[in-house]
Amino acid sequence: MKGFQVGKKGAVLDSVHLEVSNVNLLAHGDGTEVMLQSMEKGKLFYLYPADNPEVMEFCYILSGKVSGEVEGELVLFGQNDYFTAKGLKEPIHFTVLENVTFLWVITEPAFHQLSNEISTFMEIVKKVELKDRYTFMHSERVASYAIKIAKKMNVSNEQLENINTTASLHDIGKIHISKEILNKPGRLTEEEFVIMKKHPLDGAEMLKATAYEEMYPIVAQHHERMDGSGYPFGLKGDEILLEARIIAVCDTFDAMTEDRVYRKALNAQFAFDEIRGLAGKLYDLEIVEAFEEVLKEEGIIK
């Protein structure tokens, strides 16, 4: 019948499978979209203020549990709970406590942003982590740490969104590096290190001519260091974007606390103490201090 559409179990208009979640488009029309989204335990997501204050978002929990930080307080959501956002002033951070599935309704097109560039980039991230078995889930952990630091520092909504995206994509340039170099058990030769140092710029170049082109410098700068000893540009201090400085700290900590082909994972306290000892020289002191608060609150260090 005209004007009436039936969707049987499992039927969707389109779907996208991301590192963070699976999203199925169930219906759309007049600018409104209805999606079914599922996320695994431990994943993080944000509800951002819309550019248009008239846009409404509605989420209804079908199964699982999530927690949301609302005005400094933790609110739990379980099966048959829901929340609505319209005219939101600050982003709200959610953590998946149990595998969750929810209906997501939004009164402006959003699915296409997920289904095109981001899904393509996330597939590249997966391929990078398959090439280097010791960095599995590395980008996701870096993104999780970076978001928590950014919240501690009360960065702008735009910066928070940039960090959320670029922390997940910071290593996509490694897709051009061979498995032999990524998995080499010993010290890299000078020639191999030159190749390795290309990945920030290679990753940044992949963002050109996409909806995320403005994030080019963040990805390009994530190996820069406060004293100018980093790469690829040798930038110093505030010449390095805040987002890149945050990712640099998280990237280093995760690399130190996870197994690598050339060594076993280091103790979290030892790794952080090493980073703190280099605060002001290699890493931004304010960021290191915010990271210390995050790690203490989560019981990762004392």
VOMARVO-361473 format. One record per residue (C-alpha): residue number from 1; residue in three letters; x, y, z. Coordinates in nm, 3 decimals, m for minus. Example, Ala and Ser with C-alpha at 12.3 -4.5 7.8 and 13.67 -1.06 7.14 Angstrom:
{site 1; 'ala'; {1.230; m0.450; 0.780}}
{site 2; 'ser'; {1.367; m0.106; 0.714}}
end
This chain:
{site 1; 'met'; {0.000; 0.000; 0.000}}
{site 2; 'lys'; {0.127; 0.346; m0.089}}
{site 3; 'gly'; {0.255; 0.530; 0.216}}
{site 4; 'phe'; {0.295; 0.210; 0.418}}
{site 5; 'gln'; {0.612; 0.004; 0.446}}
{site 6; 'val'; {0.675; m0.325; 0.623}}
{site 7; 'gly'; {1.013; m0.434; 0.755}}
{site 8; 'lys'; {1.043; m0.796; 0.862}}
{site 9; 'lys'; {1.303; m0.917; 1.113}}
{site 10; 'gly'; {1.654; m0.848; 0.987}}
{site 11; 'ala'; {1.544; m0.620; 0.702}}
{site 12; 'val'; {1.733; m0.289; 0.683}}
{site 13; 'leu'; {1.769; m0.012; 0.426}}
{site 14; 'asp'; {2.143; 0.012; 0.476}}
{site 15; 'ser'; {2.402; m0.083; 0.736}}
{site 16; 'val'; {2.754; 0.002; 0.838}}
{site 17; 'his'; {2.991; m0.190; 1.063}}
{site 18; 'leu'; {3.237; 0.031; 1.246}}
{site 19; 'glu'; {3.510; m0.039; 1.499}}
{site 20; 'val'; {3.288; 0.118; 1.766}}
{site 21; 'ser'; {2.942; m0.003; 1.663}}
{site 22; 'asn'; {2.708; m0.156; 1.408}}
{site 23; 'val'; {2.442; 0.079; 1.273}}
{site 24; 'asn'; {2.138; m0.023; 1.065}}
{site 25; 'leu'; {1.920; 0.234; 0.891}}
{site 26; 'leu'; {1.557; 0.121; 0.935}}
{site 27; 'ala'; {1.364; 0.418; 0.797}}
{site 28; 'his'; {1.409; 0.775; 0.680}}
{site 29; 'gly'; {1.204; 1.060; 0.541}}
{site 30; 'asp'; {1.161; 1.437; 0.569}}
{site 31; 'gly'; {1.505; 1.466; 0.726}}
{site 32; 'thr'; {1.436; 1.214; 1.004}}
{site 33; 'glu'; {1.624; 0.885; 1.038}}
{site 34; 'val'; {1.549; 0.579; 1.248}}
{site 35; 'met'; {1.847; 0.355; 1.320}}
{site 36; 'leu'; {1.917; 0.038; 1.516}}
{site 37; 'gln'; {2.258; 0.052; 1.677}}
{site 38; 'ser'; {2.454; m0.209; 1.872}}
{site 39; 'met'; {2.777; m0.166; 2.069}}
{site 40; 'glu'; {2.997; m0.401; 2.270}}
{site 41; 'lys'; {3.085; m0.372; 2.637}}
{site 42; 'gly'; {3.360; m0.120; 2.706}}
{site 43; 'lys'; {3.292; 0.100; 2.402}}
{site 44; 'leu'; {3.255; 0.477; 2.439}}
{site 45; 'phe'; {3.027; 0.714; 2.253}}
{site 46; 'tyr'; {2.916; 1.076; 2.270}}
{site 47; 'leu'; {2.598; 1.272; 2.225}}
{site 48; 'tyr'; {2.709; 1.604; 2.075}}
{site 49; 'pro'; {2.531; 1.940; 2.063}}
{site 50; 'ala'; {2.380; 1.977; 1.716}}
{site 51; 'asp'; {2.466; 2.274; 1.496}}
{site 52; 'asn'; {2.092; 2.326; 1.462}}
{site 53; 'pro'; {1.936; 2.366; 1.811}}
{site 54; 'glu'; {1.601; 2.242; 1.674}}
{site 55; 'val'; {1.741; 1.895; 1.597}}
{site 56; 'met'; {1.612; 1.626; 1.833}}
{site 57; 'glu'; {1.777; 1.293; 1.912}}
{site 58; 'phe'; {1.599; 1.006; 2.087}}
{site 59; 'cys'; {1.757; 0.681; 2.210}}
{site 60; 'tyr'; {1.559; 0.387; 2.345}}
{site 61; 'ile'; {1.754; 0.103; 2.509}}
{site 62; 'leu'; {1.631; m0.237; 2.385}}
{site 63; 'ser'; {1.889; m0.445; 2.571}}
{site 64; 'gly'; {2.210; m0.400; 2.767}}
{site 65; 'lys'; {2.331; m0.120; 2.991}}
{site 66; 'val'; {2.511; 0.211; 2.946}}
{site 67; 'ser'; {2.618; 0.489; 3.180}}
{site 68; 'gly'; {2.614; 0.858; 3.093}}
{site 69; 'glu'; {2.793; 1.144; 3.263}}
{site 70; 'val'; {2.532; 1.420; 3.296}}
{site 71; 'glu'; {2.641; 1.745; 3.465}}
{site 72; 'gly'; {2.910; 1.561; 3.657}}
{site 73; 'glu'; {2.683; 1.280; 3.777}}
{site 74; 'leu'; {2.674; 0.921; 3.650}}
{site 75; 'val'; {2.332; 0.811; 3.521}}
{site 76; 'leu'; {2.263; 0.444; 3.441}}
{site 77; 'phe'; {2.040; 0.335; 3.153}}
{site 78; 'gly'; {1.908; m0.019; 3.103}}
{site 79; 'gln'; {1.643; m0.206; 2.907}}
{site 80; 'asn'; {1.336; 0.011; 2.828}}
{site 81; 'asp'; {1.506; 0.330; 2.949}}
{site 82; 'tyr'; {1.544; 0.618; 2.703}}
{site 83; 'phe'; {1.681; 0.968; 2.672}}
{site 84; 'thr'; {1.612; 1.267; 2.449}}
{site 85; 'ala'; {1.837; 1.555; 2.349}}
{site 86; 'lys'; {1.738; 1.888; 2.193}}
{site 87; 'gly'; {1.925; 2.215; 2.228}}
{site 88; 'leu'; {2.209; 2.035; 2.407}}
{site 89; 'lys'; {2.481; 2.275; 2.528}}
{site 90; 'glu'; {2.752; 2.029; 2.630}}
{site 91; 'pro'; {2.846; 1.685; 2.496}}
{site 92; 'ile'; {2.745; 1.384; 2.706}}
{site 93; 'his'; {2.985; 1.092; 2.738}}
{site 94; 'phe'; {2.848; 0.735; 2.753}}
{site 95; 'thr'; {3.018; 0.405; 2.840}}
{site 96; 'val'; {2.873; 0.067; 2.743}}
{site 97; 'leu'; {2.858; m0.147; 3.059}}
{site 98; 'glu'; {2.692; m0.449; 2.892}}
{site 99; 'asn'; {2.651; m0.520; 2.520}}
{site 100; 'val'; {2.378; m0.278; 2.419}}
{site 101; 'thr'; {2.125; m0.241; 2.138}}
{site 102; 'phe'; {1.916; 0.074; 2.105}}
{site 103; 'leu'; {1.690; 0.260; 1.868}}
{site 104; 'trp'; {1.832; 0.594; 1.762}}
{site 105; 'val'; {1.602; 0.853; 1.606}}
{site 106; 'ile'; {1.737; 1.186; 1.482}}
{site 107; 'thr'; {1.558; 1.467; 1.301}}
{site 108; 'glu'; {1.841; 1.539; 1.057}}
{site 109; 'pro'; {2.037; 1.311; 0.821}}
{site 110; 'ala'; {2.326; 1.144; 1.006}}
{site 111; 'phe'; {2.365; 0.793; 0.866}}
{site 112; 'his'; {2.549; 0.896; 0.549}}
{site 113; 'gln'; {2.833; 1.041; 0.758}}
{site 114; 'leu'; {2.880; 0.702; 0.920}}
{site 115; 'ser'; {2.840; 0.490; 0.610}}
{site 116; 'asn'; {3.092; 0.661; 0.383}}
{site 117; 'glu'; {3.428; 0.807; 0.487}}
{site 118; 'ile'; {3.438; 0.698; 0.850}}
{site 119; 'ser'; {3.351; 0.336; 0.775}}
{site 120; 'thr'; {3.621; 0.331; 0.506}}
{site 121; 'phe'; {3.879; 0.474; 0.745}}
{site 122; 'met'; {3.782; 0.230; 1.020}}
{site 123; 'glu'; {3.830; m0.059; 0.780}}
{site 124; 'ile'; {4.183; 0.068; 0.715}}
{site 125; 'val'; {4.247; 0.086; 1.091}}
{site 126; 'lys'; {4.140; m0.279; 1.119}}
{site 127; 'lys'; {4.375; m0.377; 0.838}}
{site 128; 'val'; {4.664; m0.196; 1.009}}
{site 129; 'glu'; {4.598; m0.383; 1.333}}
{site 130; 'leu'; {4.580; m0.714; 1.147}}
{site 131; 'lys'; {4.921; m0.640; 0.993}}
{site 132; 'asp'; {5.067; m0.565; 1.335}}
{site 133; 'arg'; {4.924; m0.817; 1.581}}
{site 134; 'tyr'; {5.074; m0.630; 1.876}}
{site 135; 'thr'; {4.867; m0.316; 1.816}}
{site 136; 'phe'; {4.522; m0.481; 1.813}}
{site 137; 'met'; {4.267; m0.235; 1.957}}
{site 138; 'his'; {4.547; 0.021; 2.006}}
{site 139; 'ser'; {4.360; 0.306; 1.833}}
{site 140; 'glu'; {4.046; 0.240; 2.034}}
{site 141; 'arg'; {4.235; 0.249; 2.363}}
{site 142; 'val'; {4.414; 0.569; 2.262}}
{site 143; 'ala'; {4.079; 0.728; 2.174}}
{site 144; 'ser'; {3.933; 0.623; 2.511}}
{site 145; 'tyr'; {4.222; 0.778; 2.707}}
{site 146; 'ala'; {4.227; 1.091; 2.489}}
{site 147; 'ile'; {3.856; 1.162; 2.535}}
{site 148; 'lys'; {3.885; 1.133; 2.912}}
{site 149; 'ile'; {4.184; 1.368; 2.923}}
{site 150; 'ala'; {4.004; 1.618; 2.699}}
{site 151; 'lys'; {3.705; 1.620; 2.932}}
{site 152; 'lys'; {3.932; 1.686; 3.229}}
{site 153; 'met'; {4.077; 1.983; 3.041}}
{site 154; 'asn'; {3.734; 2.122; 2.947}}
{site 155; 'val'; {3.822; 2.154; 2.580}}
{site 156; 'ser'; {3.570; 2.295; 2.332}}
{site 157; 'asn'; {3.301; 2.074; 2.178}}
{site 158; 'glu'; {3.475; 2.100; 1.842}}
{site 159; 'gln'; {3.808; 1.990; 1.988}}
{site 160; 'leu'; {3.641; 1.702; 2.171}}
{site 161; 'glu'; {3.485; 1.577; 1.849}}
{site 162; 'asn'; {3.816; 1.616; 1.665}}
{site 163; 'ile'; {3.997; 1.415; 1.933}}
{site 164; 'asn'; {3.734; 1.142; 1.927}}
{site 165; 'thr'; {3.779; 1.097; 1.550}}
{site 166; 'thr'; {4.153; 1.154; 1.503}}
{site 167; 'ala'; {4.259; 0.941; 1.799}}
{site 168; 'ser'; {4.081; 0.650; 1.633}}
{site 169; 'leu'; {4.246; 0.724; 1.297}}
{site 170; 'his'; {4.591; 0.843; 1.402}}
{site 171; 'asp'; {4.776; 0.535; 1.273}}
{site 172; 'ile'; {4.596; 0.477; 0.941}}
{site 173; 'gly'; {4.912; 0.580; 0.756}}
{site 174; 'lys'; {5.075; 0.257; 0.875}}
{site 175; 'ile'; {4.875; 0.076; 0.607}}
{site 176; 'his'; {5.164; 0.166; 0.373}}
{site 177; 'ile'; {5.429; 0.007; 0.597}}
{site 178; 'ser'; {5.526; m0.356; 0.542}}
{site 179; 'lys'; {5.452; m0.632; 0.794}}
{site 180; 'glu'; {5.823; m0.698; 0.816}}
{site 181; 'ile'; {5.895; m0.351; 0.950}}
{site 182; 'leu'; {5.586; m0.334; 1.175}}
{site 183; 'asn'; {5.668; m0.672; 1.332}}
{site 184; 'lys'; {6.047; m0.652; 1.339}}
{site 185; 'pro'; {6.169; m0.789; 1.676}}
{site 186; 'gly'; {6.490; m0.586; 1.684}}
{site 187; 'arg'; {6.585; m0.221; 1.644}}
{site 188; 'leu'; {6.487; m0.067; 1.310}}
{site 189; 'thr'; {6.763; 0.030; 1.071}}
{site 190; 'glu'; {6.796; 0.396; 0.979}}
{site 191; 'glu'; {6.627; 0.326; 0.644}}
{site 192; 'glu'; {6.341; 0.138; 0.813}}
{site 193; 'phe'; {6.290; 0.416; 1.067}}
{site 194; 'val'; {6.266; 0.671; 0.785}}
{site 195; 'ile'; {5.983; 0.461; 0.640}}
{site 196; 'met'; {5.813; 0.433; 0.981}}
{site 197; 'lys'; {5.830; 0.810; 1.031}}
{site 198; 'lys'; {5.625; 0.863; 0.715}}
{site 199; 'his'; {5.303; 0.727; 0.866}}
{site 200; 'pro'; {5.173; 1.050; 1.029}}
{site 201; 'leu'; {5.186; 1.242; 0.699}}
{site 202; 'asp'; {5.065; 0.942; 0.496}}
{site 203; 'gly'; {4.765; 0.912; 0.727}}
{site 204; 'ala'; {4.695; 1.285; 0.711}}
{site 205; 'glu'; {4.706; 1.277; 0.330}}
{site 206; 'met'; {4.434; 1.010; 0.332}}
{site 207; 'leu'; {4.197; 1.261; 0.494}}
{site 208; 'lys'; {4.234; 1.512; 0.211}}
{site 209; 'ala'; {3.929; 1.572; m0.006}}
{site 210; 'thr'; {3.703; 1.408; 0.256}}
{site 211; 'ala'; {3.463; 1.547; 0.516}}
{site 212; 'tyr'; {3.747; 1.515; 0.768}}
{site 213; 'glu'; {4.011; 1.716; 0.582}}
{site 214; 'glu'; {4.028; 1.975; 0.862}}
{site 215; 'met'; {4.174; 1.704; 1.088}}
{site 216; 'tyr'; {4.480; 1.670; 0.861}}
{site 217; 'pro'; {4.719; 1.858; 1.094}}
{site 218; 'ile'; {4.616; 1.662; 1.405}}
{site 219; 'val'; {4.697; 1.327; 1.246}}
{site 220; 'ala'; {5.014; 1.470; 1.092}}
{site 221; 'gln'; {5.138; 1.605; 1.428}}
{site 222; 'his'; {5.074; 1.316; 1.667}}
{site 223; 'his'; {5.445; 1.225; 1.683}}
{site 224; 'glu'; {5.564; 1.583; 1.740}}
{site 225; 'arg'; {5.726; 1.654; 2.079}}
{site 226; 'met'; {5.735; 1.965; 2.296}}
{site 227; 'asp'; {6.110; 2.018; 2.258}}
{site 228; 'gly'; {6.104; 1.988; 1.879}}
{site 229; 'ser'; {6.257; 1.639; 1.872}}
{site 230; 'gly'; {5.951; 1.477; 1.713}}
{site 231; 'tyr'; {5.848; 1.428; 1.353}}
{site 232; 'pro'; {5.761; 1.500; 1.073}}
{site 233; 'phe'; {5.800; 1.878; 1.115}}
{site 234; 'gly'; {6.002; 1.919; 1.436}}
{site 235; 'leu'; {5.737; 2.148; 1.587}}
{site 236; 'lys'; {5.775; 2.283; 1.940}}
{site 237; 'gly'; {5.538; 2.365; 2.226}}
{site 238; 'asp'; {5.222; 2.546; 2.122}}
{site 239; 'glu'; {5.313; 2.504; 1.757}}
{site 240; 'ile'; {5.166; 2.155; 1.809}}
{site 241; 'leu'; {4.788; 2.143; 1.819}}
{site 242; 'leu'; {4.637; 2.056; 2.159}}
{site 243; 'glu'; {4.455; 1.757; 2.010}}
{site 244; 'ala'; {4.783; 1.616; 1.876}}
{site 245; 'arg'; {4.958; 1.676; 2.211}}
{site 246; 'ile'; {4.685; 1.480; 2.390}}
{site 247; 'ile'; {4.702; 1.190; 2.143}}
{site 248; 'ala'; {5.084; 1.184; 2.177}}
{site 249; 'val'; {5.064; 1.112; 2.551}}
{site 250; 'cys'; {4.795; 0.846; 2.514}}
{site 251; 'asp'; {4.970; 0.683; 2.219}}
{site 252; 'thr'; {5.296; 0.655; 2.414}}
{site 253; 'phe'; {5.132; 0.518; 2.728}}
{site 254; 'asp'; {4.937; 0.252; 2.539}}
{site 255; 'ala'; {5.245; 0.149; 2.342}}
{site 256; 'met'; {5.439; 0.107; 2.667}}
{site 257; 'thr'; {5.169; m0.088; 2.853}}
{site 258; 'glu'; {5.089; m0.341; 2.579}}
{site 259; 'asp'; {5.302; m0.628; 2.451}}
{site 260; 'arg'; {5.528; m0.548; 2.158}}
{site 261; 'val'; {5.721; m0.786; 1.934}}
{site 262; 'tyr'; {6.048; m0.667; 2.091}}
{site 263; 'arg'; {5.936; m0.667; 2.460}}
{site 264; 'lys'; {5.660; m0.752; 2.706}}
{site 265; 'ala'; {5.415; m0.489; 2.833}}
{site 266; 'leu'; {5.548; m0.253; 3.099}}
{site 267; 'asn'; {5.374; m0.194; 3.431}}
{site 268; 'ala'; {5.124; 0.096; 3.408}}
{site 269; 'gln'; {5.276; 0.282; 3.705}}
{site 270; 'phe'; {5.628; 0.249; 3.561}}
{site 271; 'ala'; {5.509; 0.363; 3.216}}
{site 272; 'phe'; {5.330; 0.667; 3.355}}
{site 273; 'asp'; {5.626; 0.760; 3.576}}
{site 274; 'glu'; {5.846; 0.754; 3.265}}
{site 275; 'ile'; {5.606; 0.988; 3.084}}
{site 276; 'arg'; {5.573; 1.217; 3.385}}
{site 277; 'gly'; {5.953; 1.239; 3.403}}
{site 278; 'leu'; {5.951; 1.373; 3.046}}
{site 279; 'ala'; {5.664; 1.619; 3.101}}
{site 280; 'gly'; {5.764; 1.964; 2.984}}
{site 281; 'lys'; {6.034; 1.818; 2.760}}
{site 282; 'leu'; {5.858; 1.571; 2.531}}
{site 283; 'tyr'; {5.500; 1.591; 2.661}}
{site 284; 'asp'; {5.268; 1.873; 2.763}}
{site 285; 'leu'; {5.275; 1.902; 3.145}}
{site 286; 'glu'; {4.907; 2.001; 3.177}}
{site 287; 'ile'; {4.803; 1.699; 2.968}}
{site 288; 'val'; {5.021; 1.462; 3.172}}
{site 289; 'glu'; {4.866; 1.596; 3.494}}
{site 290; 'ala'; {4.513; 1.546; 3.356}}
{site 291; 'phe'; {4.608; 1.194; 3.246}}
{site 292; 'glu'; {4.734; 1.117; 3.596}}
{site 293; 'glu'; {4.393; 1.211; 3.736}}
{site 294; 'val'; {4.220; 0.981; 3.484}}
{site 295; 'leu'; {4.448; 0.685; 3.560}}
{site 296; 'lys'; {4.410; 0.730; 3.936}}
{site 297; 'glu'; {4.032; 0.756; 3.915}}
{site 298; 'glu'; {4.022; 0.430; 3.720}}
{site 299; 'gly'; {4.257; 0.254; 3.960}}
{site 300; 'ile'; {4.521; 0.198; 3.692}}
{site 301; 'ile'; {4.792; 0.373; 3.895}}
{site 302; 'lys'; {4.815; 0.479; 4.259}}
end
